[in-house]
Amino acid sequence: MRVFQASRLQFATVIYGLLYLVFVLLASLPSTRGLIIENSRPASMGLELALTQLLFILFLLGLIASWHSELIAGMIFFLWYAFVWWADSFSTRYGAGGGMGPALGLPAFILGILFVVSWFKSTSRKASRH
């Protein structure tokens, strides 16, 4: 029988994912949306909300990938962080503000780096055993 076992890196990613889920839920509720997204340009709020939800789905793909391949998970988190920068740039230019996305996404970028380093260490250990 195989026992479910998560690494500390995966545990940290789950904690970050739960905090991210709270952010997405707060942004989705009309009563709390103003706390998350500035109301200066209401027409773009729907697009920003959609981008936030799409980025969350991409983050979840990275989280799921972390159980299969640390390298793929790290690459997905790198891609996610690049899209966070793009969405923040878009939001600053056309939307309701922006500016905090890259700062709030930095921990996930660091997790991506740590996943790639972990993958590299595990492959170098396997190569040295042969």
C-alpha positions in Angstrom: 0.0 0.0 0.0 1.4 3.3 -1.1 1.2 6.1 1.6 0.6 9.7 0.5 3.8 11.7 1.3 4.5 15.3 0.5 7.8 17.1 0.7 8.3 20.2 2.6 8.5 22.1 -0.7 5.1 20.7 -1.7 3.7 21.6 1.8 4.9 25.2 1.4 3.3 25.3 -2.0 0.0 24.1 -0.7 0.0 26.7 2.1 0.8 29.4 -0.6 -2.0 28.0 -2.7 -4.5 28.2 0.1 -3.6 31.9 0.7 -3.9 32.4 -3.1 -7.3 30.7 -3.0 -8.5 33.2 -0.3 -7.3 36.0 -2.5 -9.2 34.7 -5.5 -12.4 34.2 -3.5 -12.2 37.7 -2.0 -11.7 39.1 -5.5 -14.7 37.1 -6.8 -17.2 38.2 -4.2 -18.9 41.5 -5.1 -18.9 42.6 -1.5 -15.2 42.3 -1.0 -14.0 42.9 -4.6 -13.2 46.6 -3.8 -10.6 45.4 -1.2 -8.7 43.5 -3.8 -9.2 45.4 -7.1 -9.4 49.2 -7.2 -12.7 50.6 -8.4 -11.2 53.4 -10.5 -12.2 51.7 -13.8 -15.1 49.4 -13.3 -15.3 48.3 -16.9 -11.9 46.5 -16.7 -12.7 44.8 -13.4 -14.3 41.8 -15.1 -11.2 41.3 -17.2 -8.9 41.6 -14.2 -11.0 39.1 -12.3 -10.9 36.7 -15.3 -7.1 37.1 -15.5 -6.8 36.4 -11.7 -8.9 33.2 -12.0 -6.9 32.0 -15.1 -3.6 32.6 -13.3 -5.0 30.7 -10.3 -5.8 27.7 -12.6 -2.2 27.9 -14.0 -0.9 27.9 -10.4 -3.0 24.8 -9.6 -1.5 23.0 -12.6 1.9 23.7 -11.2 0.9 22.4 -7.8 -0.5 19.2 -9.3 2.6 18.8 -11.5 4.8 19.0 -8.4 3.7 15.5 -7.5 4.8 14.2 -10.9 7.8 16.2 -11.9 9.6 18.9 -9.9 11.1 20.2 -13.1 7.8 20.7 -14.8 6.3 22.2 -11.7 9.2 24.7 -11.5 8.8 25.6 -15.2 5.0 26.1 -14.7 5.7 28.4 -11.8 8.2 30.4 -13.9 5.6 30.7 -16.6 3.0 31.7 -14.0 5.2 34.4 -12.7 5.8 35.8 -16.2 2.1 35.9 -16.7 1.7 37.7 -13.4 4.1 40.4 -14.6 2.2 40.7 -17.9 -1.2 40.8 -16.1 0.1 43.5 -13.7 1.5 45.5 -16.6 -1.9 45.2 -18.4 -3.7 46.2 -15.3 -1.5 49.2 -14.7 -1.9 50.4 -18.3 -5.6 49.7 -19.0 -7.1 48.4 -15.8 -7.9 49.4 -12.3 -4.5 49.9 -10.8 -2.0 47.1 -10.4 1.5 47.1 -8.9 1.3 44.4 -6.3 1.1 41.3 -8.4 4.8 40.7 -8.9 5.5 41.3 -5.2 2.7 39.0 -4.1 3.8 36.4 -6.7 7.5 36.4 -5.7 7.1 33.5 -3.2 5.7 31.3 -5.9 8.6 32.2 -8.2 11.0 31.3 -5.4 9.2 28.0 -5.0 9.7 27.4 -8.7 13.4 28.0 -8.3 13.5 25.6 -5.4 11.6 22.9 -7.4 14.1 23.1 -10.2 17.0 23.0 -7.8 15.5 20.0 -6.0 15.0 18.3 -9.4 18.6 19.0 -10.3 19.9 17.6 -7.0 17.8 14.4 -7.4 19.0 13.8 -10.9 22.6 14.4 -10.0 22.3 11.9 -7.1 20.7 9.3 -9.4 23.5 9.9 -12.0 26.2 9.5 -9.3 24.8 6.2 -8.1 25.2 4.6 -11.6 
